[in-house]
Amino acid sequence: MSESFIDVSKSGNEAIQLNLPTGLDFHITKQGSDWLWAVFSIFGCFLLCYLVFFFYAEIKGSKLTRYAVAPALLISFFQFFAYFTYASDLGWTGIEAEFNHITVKTSITGEHPGVRQIFYSKYCAWFLSYPCLLFLLELSGLSSSDEDVSALDTIHSLLMQMIATEFWVVSLLVGALIKSTYKWGYWTFGAVAMLLVQGVIIKRQFFTLNVKAIEFKSLMLMTSMLIVWLYFICWGISEGGNVIQPDGESVFYGVLDLCMFAVYPAFLVFTIAKDGKLPNITVNNPLPGIHKHHENENDLQEQETDSEDEEGVHHEKEVSPDSPRASGATAFQPEEDEAANVETST
């Protein structure tokens, strides 16, 4: 009985034992893996809720609700997948650190600085999740706007936001996989791209759409924009500067991901489903000058030709009594008629 109790007490999270972090000096431990499994469970709960909500919306919900739930469901699924990989101590590679701010008692690799565990799986999840989050944010703004929205402007704005966001995610990934100081160049590239994204978001949400949002909604948007910069700070003290251990890195990134991909999408879905309305999407006229030219030609033709009523009866245009057409006289007389008039007068 006692032996079986000891076996049960020793059971639990065995990810680190089954997927050994070999060839590394700095890697996550059982405590870090336990935290990652907790985040995995939270995203799993969100995923189940969105699944139920999604099928309910498909049957009885409005179109706007279905459009809002779909990206939130995908975000939860991507993060659920990523944190399963992260907590299982999979999806990583070893890169020698640039700085030796943290040390270990016994170096396994013998390198100085040591080799750090880099999880590329989380970058894959960000790459997939951020476009869905940006679409959800755009939908939230469109559903709150009282003005007509241009389809081409919406596509243009989304393309700029999505491509620039994907660029800064890839920049951080490439920088994390470089051991020399050149990694900070990729960090800078990503930061510039992030400034571009946030500039487009501010212009789009507060100036183009003229969103009549409550103060709390605007506060949430600005908070999410500040949280994004915490990703750059976390990268700088973990993969970049090697200041904190991978366990601390997992806690930092886990809190940020819960805020950005669990709490914020849920808030956007709630506001869209509660107060949103389908936007009036219009298509811009690609050639307004030509269109106007044709309208002017049509107006001239209508003025020069006689009109017809709905039954197809032809009606001549009304003319004034003093006009040559009304009096029977013509505007120009033939030369022969003029000569005859002269002889008669003589």
Salt bridges, closest charged atoms under 4 A:
ASP34 OD2 - LYS30 NZ 3.26
GLU58 OE2 - ARG66 NE 3.90
GLU96 OE1 - LYS179 NZ 3.78
GLU138 OE2 - ARG204 NE 2.69
ASP146 OD2 - LYS212 NZ 3.28
ASP146 OD1 - LYS277 NZ 3.13
GLU239 OE2 - LYS122 NZ 3.14
GLU249 OE1 - ARG116 NH2 2.89
GLU249 OE2 - LYS122 NZ 3.20
ASP275 OD1 - LYS274 NZ 3.33
GLU295 OE2 - HIS291 NE2 2.94
GLU297 OE2 - HIS293 NE2 2.77
GLU297 OE1 - HIS294 ND1 3.88
ASP306 OD2 - HIS314 NE2 3.12
ASP309 OD2 - HIS315 NE2 3.29
GLU316 OE1 - ARG325 NH2 3.32
